[in-house]
Amino acid sequence: MPHPDTPAARTPHEVLTCYYQAMLDKSPDDLADLYTIDAVHEFPFSSPGFPPRFEGREAVRAGYRAAWCASPVLVEEVKRVAAYETADPGVIVAEHVVVGKLPTKATTFTVPGLLILEVRDGLITRTRDYMDGLGVANART
């Protein structure tokens, strides 16, 4: 039996928790380490400044490093709205709201999102990331 800290022992719900923590920490390394080497991360909704997909763990790492390092947004909270199990035990659908702020503004903003994570052996093989790109762009202005 794998040790509880090894990826193979993580359930999709645990992977989701780690994913949200990486968002809070703005850690591209922690996020990318949740993915298989050949994973795909897709953005089905067009978002300013984001490509339509990242192919491979290292593309996830590089893409999020570029995005998060360039963004002044501070993520204060990721509110879980709901997580849904599917007929496939390795797939989880999660609704969330990101609460953030800009250092130059006193107010916070919220951006809703939906993730579909496909997890095998404790690692993400595919993510479909439905973030509100317009909400993100508006928050920066």
N, C-alpha and C positions, 0 to 999 in steps of 0.2 A: 504494500500500500504506500502511495507517495506521501511525503511529508506535507503537512497542511500549507506550508509556505511555497511549495513548488507550483508552477502554473498548472500542471495536470490535475491538481486537487481543487482548483478554483471552479466554482459553479458560474453560470452566466450572471447571476445576481451579484456574486462577489467581483466578477470582472467589471460589471457596471459600476459598482462602488469604487473600484480602483480608477476607472475611467473618470468618474466625477472628481475624485481627489486630484488626479493629474490636471484637470481643468482648473480647480481651485488653486493649485500650486503653480499653474502655467508652466508645467514641466513637460517639454516635448520628449525627454528621455523616458520618464515614467509612462507617458502615454504610449510611445512607440514600443516599449518593452512588453506591452500587453498584446502585441500583434505577432502573427506568424511571419516568417521571412517573406512569404509571397502574398501576404494579405492585400486586400483592396479596400480603400476608404473612399466612398463616393459621396458627392454633394449633388443630389438630384435637382435641387433648386439653385439656380444661378445666384452666386454671391459675389459682390465686388471684392476683388483682390484674391479670390480663391479659384484654383483650377477645378475642373469638374471631378477630378479624382486623383488620388495618390495610389501608385502601384508599388507595393512592397513596404516592409517595415522601415527601411531607411528613407524612403520617400515621405512616409508619415512623419518621421523624426525631423527631416529637413524642412518639410512644409510647415509643420507647426512651430518649429524653431523660428523660422522666418516670420510667420504671422504673429506669434506671441511676443517675440522680441521687438517687433516694429509697432506693436499696439500699446498705447498708454493705458488701456482699460485695465482696471483692477477688478477681478472677480471676487465678490464678497461672499456669494452663496450660490449653490446650485440646489434649487428646490426640486425635490422629486415630486412630480404630480402623480404618476402611476407607472407601474412596470407590469407588463403583460407577458405571461408565458404563452407559447404557441404549441401547435401540435408537434413541432420539432423541439425536443428538450434542449437543444443547443442554441435556440434562437430566442432572444428576448427583445421586446419592443418597449421603449421607455420614453415617457413624456417628462419634460423638465422645464424649468424657468431659470435662466441665469440672471442673477442680480449683480449689477456691477456699477462702477462709477469711474469717472475720469478725474485725475488729480486736479484738473483745472475747474471742476464744477463741484458744487456742494451737494447736488442732488444725485440720487441713484436712478438707474434705469433697469428695465427688465426686458429680456429677450426670450421668447418661448422657443422650444426645439423638440425634436423627436429623433430618437436613435433606434435603429434596428441593428442589433449586434448578432452576428453568427459566431459562435464560440465552439471550438473543438479542442479537446485536451487542455482546457483552461486558457487558451489563447484566441484572440479575435482573428477570424479568417476573412471576414467582410463586415464593413460598417456602411450603412446608409444613413447619412447625417443630414437631416432636414432642419437646418437652422434658418431662422428668420434673417436673411441677409440684409434686407431693407431695414429691419430693426437695428441691426448691428451698425449699418452705415449711418442711420439717423442718430444713434447714440453718440457717435463720434463728432457730430456737428454741434 
